[in-house]
Every structure is written in C-alpha cells, then in structure tokens.
Amino acid sequence: MGKAWAAIDEQGRFVSVAVLDATVAAAPGWREAFAEVANALAQSPDGPPITYADFSAAAPWVAYAAEAGPAPEKLFRALGVEYQPVPAAPRPVSAPPQPVSGVPQPVSGVPQPVSGVPQPVSGVPQPVSGAPQPVVDMPHAPWAVQSAAIPNQPPAHPVSAAPASSAPASPAGPAGHDVAPTPATVSGPPADVPPFDPYAAPVRRIKPSAPPKRRTGLWAGVAALALVAVVGGGAGIYALSSDEPGEPETPPTATSSGFPAATPLAPGLKPWAQAALRSPEERALAVAGPSMVFVEVMFTGYVRNKAGGALLDKAPVTFSRRCSGVVVQHEGYVLSNSQCVQPTPDVLVGGALNAVANRLVAEGTLQAKDISTYTRSRLNTSVLTGANAGDQPESRLYGQLNIAKGEVTDSPAIAGTVVRALPIEAGNVALIKLEQKNLPTSELNTSASVNPDTSLLVLGYGTTDTSFRAATYTVLSKTVTVTGIDSSTPLNPYRINEDLGLYSRGGIAIDPSGRVVGMLDNDVLRPDKANRLVVPVSAMTALLQAAGVTNALGKADNQYRSGLDAYFAGDESTAIARFDEAARNSPTNLLAQSYRQAAIDSRGPGDDSGGSSWAVPVIAAAGGALAVAVAVAVAMLLARRRNSRF
C-alpha cells in the first residue's frame, strides 16, 4: 500500500512521512481517499497537523511533525490497511545525533477535503519490493525526543576572566532544557589595559612657529562667490535631472532589461515575467491584470433529510467555494461564475455531505472507503438548510485583488453580494457587487469574433499550495488556442486546448489589446471537467444589461492605460506622471506602481526630459560667479608674490 518514513526537513527538524505507493495511487479512488483521510485526521480535535504534503505527486505523500507521534500509522489504519514495521539492520553512524534547536511548527491552516469520492480498487495492491534503509545520523523513532545528556559531549572549560561582551542566549535543548555553549579559554591582558603606542611621547619634539597674519576679509568674499556658484549650479543640475522638483526619485533597481530587478510590491500578476519584455503580450496582460479578483464564498448550514427535516448531524457544517472574477465597473461590480458563487441545491448538498463524511471518518465512525457510498446514498434525500428547516444556509462572499489567501474575511478582503446570476444554460455568469470603489477595471470587447485556431491569452487565479485552508493564490496566465466552437447551444461557447487549473473558473480570455472576449468555465463534456470552455462575451454583456450596469472605465483606468501607452512607446517621463495619477486614484492597482518604478529604472543617466525651464539660467549664473571667484583668487596670489620681493 505504501510506506512510512522518518525524515528531516531543510531546517533539520524531525518529521514522519506517509507515502502512498505510485501503483496504488494510479488505481481509481485511492489517491482521493488518501488525501481525504489525511485532511480529515488533521481536522479532528486531537488530529495530527499536516506540516508538508503533495497529494498530486506520482506517489502522494504527507508529512507530520515528529511530536505528533506515529501519525502515518493512524492514516494507513484509517484507510483499512495493516501497518507493520519493516525490520532493517541500521547502519553504524559516525557520531551521535545532535539535538534540534526547535520543534517543527504546524502549518497555519488545515486543508479542506479534496473534491471527489474514492472508488473501490479492483484487486489488492502489491507491496513494493525492497525495504527502506535508515538514514545516517537518524534516530529510529524521531518522535521519541531524548531528554538525557548527550553522550560524548565535551565538558565546558572554565575561563580566567569574564568575556567583555554578554554571551548569546543558550539554545533550547531537545526536551526544553538549555544547552550551555562551550566558551573558549580567555587569554591576554585585562580588558582595561590600553595597548602600547610607540609613537606616544611625553613631550613634543618639534614646536611649530606662530602662523602669519592672514587677510581673511578678501578670502571670505572669494569663498562666498564660490559657494554661490556651487549651490546655484547644483540646484540647476538637479532640476534638469529630476522630473519632480522637490521630491527625490526612488533609487533605481534596474536590470539590464530596464525592468526593476526586485519590487517591494506584490501584484497578483507580473506581466514582465510571464511574457517577453515590452512585447504586445506583456502589454495585454498589464492592461487586464489589475482587474482580476479572487472570489471565495463560505457556506454554513445543517444537513437534513428532505422528508421530515431530521438532522443527519447535529453540528453545522462549513465549506468554501473558490474561483476567479473580473472587475467590469470601477464602482465595484465584478463578473464571475454562477455555480461558484450561487451553486444549485444539489451542488450545495453534495459539498456538505462530503464535509460531513470526512468529519465522521476523523471521528472514527465511518471508514474512508465508505465516503462515496455515504454521499451517494444521501444525495437525493438530503438538503442543506439554515438553523431552522425552512431557512437558507448562510453564505458570505469576499473578493481579493492582487495576491490572495484563503479564508480571509478582514482587509484586504472586500465583502460582497451576488446581484444576479445566470443559470448554466444561459451562460453560468454571475454579477457581484463588492463594497469598495475605484477598483481597476477591464474593458469588454463586445465586437469580438473568435474562430477556431485563434490564439488567446487566459487569466485566472491558481495556487500550488497543498493546504487548502491557508493557500495563497496568484494570477496565472497562458497562451491558448481555440480548438472549436460548440454550436449545439445558442451561446456558441468555444473550447481551448489548455487550462489554468481548478480555481480559474470565472477567469477571462483576452484579445491582443487586453480586452475581455469571454469567461472561463468547466467543460462538463470532458472526463476531467477542466476549465477549457470559454463563455462568449455576449453572455457577460447580456447580464450587465439586465442588471442595469454599464461596463465603463474610471478616471484611474484611463490614466493607467495612458501610462502604459507612454511606457511601451519609450516615453518614461510621461509614463511616470500617468502611473502616479493612476496609483493615487486607484490604490489597489499595484501594477501602476510597479510600472512607475520600471519607467524610472528605464531612463538613462543622461535623460534630461521633464527638466525645469529655470535650470539653464541658474547654471549659467553659477558659472559666471565661479569665474569671478577664480579671477579674484588669481589676482590676490599675484599681488602677494609681488609684495614678497621687496
């Protein structure tokens, strides 16, 4: 079935790892069951928290902190598999294991159950040949942390005097004890004895003569003229080199390409890294990127029998649905996917039953192999309600721009509500109103004509984190090709050859100018239900018209696009000014700030564009003052030489 390993992570902390055999993982249902049971155990009150995991690997695995005990054993036994240690002769080690300075920290959140139910395996998985070999310098049981003194540890040597500076804090031992550092023996003179200085003599050997009287008045005048020249020239030069008088520029961090090597900002999309620099693709991504929204809806309710309203479980169940969206009106209107933000009752009860089943597995009242049976047998006879049988389940919707994290309900998350939603047959598009204005907006291309073999850019949120609850999401992009048009429905959606992942539903497809031509949805005709179906822009505009909302760019959107035009045309000074305005009027547009920095870094050191008109006269006057000062100084020196001859 698999193996359990003792391991050490990159920080030297002990963990225990459960690995599902790749052959078993390839069998239908077992990968999902492995992930669901691991998540369910982590969600139980006293369950072991997951430290690391990769459920999508060829051989899925999950790691637990060593202090959690034999967590892999619990996982495999919950899957109905016997767990037995594999005898192996340990190899001798050259030195005893050293204690760890700290204990592994659990992840900040607990993964949610993986969608889908496991299917029974036809046949018994075969064990993998060969026994695992222990790691050198690895204890046999990593969770049995030793508390006794470390063998062969040399004792500390006394010192003859206290060190001059305070010693650092002692590192914590493996069982909470302090391990004293071993100080070196102190040698040399006391700290308060100064070193011998061979050049320090009791008396001075040479006595200088008294200085001659100086003509300070005239030299002061020369110095004043020189000071005027320096100050005036410096001010004029600064005015020529600065496009913003009175405000210092941000220190450049440019690479050879002209784009900032590292920016302190965290935009959700980095077009310069996902397309060729200064290319049309980069500009298209830069136009649409700031308007992408990560959407999360949290549902809470009670699962009941339809007949009679009896509770299947007395405790409420909470689960989330996550997808993408796009701002289409700067007052806070967002278009997203209907089944994500306002799912049909069968989708709701299916998600709730799956959450209940996994909780029962964690409690030990249900076997993991029975999750699928539990869910299917109750799907048609159950309903998700509120606290009372006649109430609707509670739902809370939040949107995040730029980089997003799961289960965030405070700032930067923005609360929202569903205004209107179209059913699947009408486009599966929903209109959301977020409670924040001046959001960066995308423009819909209402005259778009998409044909097979057309290349498009698609954008949507995605993550590589395996911890669902606290996962971090960024905007992904990819160039795709239209493979065909589905003429079986009035909408005529089109299919594409690639997708961006599970959470890209509600994302967008854009044309070469960055305008939206469609919305991503899952293709139900595919076995994997991948998000390779694009709903045409006509469905999006129809929903906006029905709701009385106009797709309109705001002032900041026009300023941002004007800045992009100047930046990609090489007019950095104009671009900086436009990006400044856009960032002030729409603070959530972090790409405006990023491209402002790129424009600053792209300017050469001799670029005097944007200088002040008064700079040239000031420099000229400063030069004249400097010339007068030099002439006066020369005349004074000649006069002094003549006087010294007589």
C-alpha positions, 0 to 999 in steps of 0.5 A: 500500500505504501510506506512510512518514513522518518525524515528531516526537513531543510531546517533539520527538524524531525518529521514522519512521512506517509507515502502512498505507493505510485501503483496504488495511487494510479488505481481509481479512488485511492489517491482521493481517499488518501488525501481525504483521510489525511485532511480529515485526521488533521481536522479532528480535535486531537488530529495530527497537523499536516506540516508538508504534503503533495497529494498530486505527486506520482506517489502522494505523500504527507508529512507530520511533525515528529511530536505528533507521534506515529501519525502515518500509522493512524492514516494507513489504519484509517484507510483499512490497511495493516501497518507493520514495521519493516525490520532493517539492520541500521547502519553504524553512524559516525557520531551521535545525533545532535539535538534540534534547536526547535520543534517543527511548527504546524502549518497555519491552516488545515486543508479542506477535503479534496473534491471527489469520492474514492472508488473501490480498487479492483484487486489488492495492491502489491507491496513494493519490493525492497525495504527502506534503509535508515538514514545516517545520523537518524534516530529510529523513532524521531518522535521519541525526543531524548531528554538525557545528556548527550553522550560524548559531549565535551565538558565546558572549560572554565575561563580566567576572566569574564568575556567583555561582551554578554554571551548569546542566549543558550539554545533550547535543548531537545526536551526544553532544557538549555544547552550551555555553549562551550566558551573558549579559554580567555587569554591576554591582558585585562580588558582595561589595559590600553595597548602600547603606542610607540609613537606616544611621547611625553613631550613634543619634539618639534614646536611649530612657529606662530602662523602669519597674519592672514587677510581673511576679509578678501578670502571670505568674499572669494569663498562666498562667490564660490559657494554661490556658484556651487549651490546655484549650479547644483540646484540647476543640475538637479532640476534638469535631472529630476522630473519632480522638483522637490521630491527625490526619485526612488533609487533605481533597481534596474536590470539590464532589461530596464525592468526593476530587478526586485519590487517591494510590491506584490501584484497578483500578476507580473506581466514582465515575467510571464511574457517577453519584455515590452512585447504586445503580450506583456502589454495585454496582460498589464492592461487586464491584470489589475482587474482580476479578483479572487472570489471565495464564498463560505457556506454554513448550514445543517444537513437534513433529510428532505422528508421530515427535516431530521438532522443527519448531524447535529453540528453545522457544517462549513465549506468554501467555494473558490474561483476567479472574477473580473472587475467590469465597473470601477464602482465595484461590480465584478463578473464571475461564475454562477455555480461558484458563487450561487451553486444549485441545491444539489451542488450545495448538498453534495459539498456538505455531505462530503464535509460531513463524511470526512468529519465522521471518518476523523471521528472514527465512525465511518471508514474512508472507503465508505465516503462515496457510498455515504454521499451517494446514498444521501444525495437525493434525500438530503438538503442543506438548510439554515438553523431552522428547516425552512431557512437558507444556509448562510453564505458570505462572499469576499473578493481579493485583488492582487495576491490572495489567501484563503479564508480571509474575511478582514482587509484586504478582503472586500465583502460582497453580494451576488446581484444576479446570476445566470443559470448554466444554460444561459451562460453560468455568469454571475454579477457581484457587487463588492463594497469598495470603489475605484477598483481597476477595471477591464474593458469588454470587447463586445465586437469580438469574433473568435474562430477556431485556431485563434490564439488567446491569452487566459487569466485566472487565479491558481495556487500550488499550495497543498493546504487548502485552508491557508493557500495563497493564490496568484494570477496565472496566465497562458497562451491558448488556442481555440480548438472549436466552437460548440454550436449545439447551444445558442451561446456558441461557447468555444473550447481551448486546448489548455487550462489554468487549473481548478480555481480559474473558473470565472477567469477571462480570455483576452484579445491582443489589446487586453480586452475581455472576449469571454469567461472561463468555465468547466467543460462538463463534456470532458472526463476531467471537467477542466476549465477549457470552455470559454463563455462568449462575451455576449453572455457577460454583456447580456447580464450587465444589461439586465442588471442595469450596469454599464461596463465603463472605465474610471478616471484611474483606468484611463490614466493607467492605460495612458501610462502604459501607452507612454511606457511601451512607446519609450516615453518614461517621463510621461509614463511616470506622471500617468502611473502616479495619477493612476496609483493615487486614484486607484490604490489597489492597482499595484501594477501602476506602481510597479510600472512607475518604478520600471519607467524610472529604472528605464531612463538613462543617466543622461535623460534630461526630459521633464527638466525645469525651464529655470535650470539653464539660467541658474547654471549659467549664473553659477558659472559666471560667479565661479569665474569671478571667484577664480579671477579674484583668487588669481589676482590676490596670489599675484599681488602677494608674490609681488609684495614678497620681493621687496 
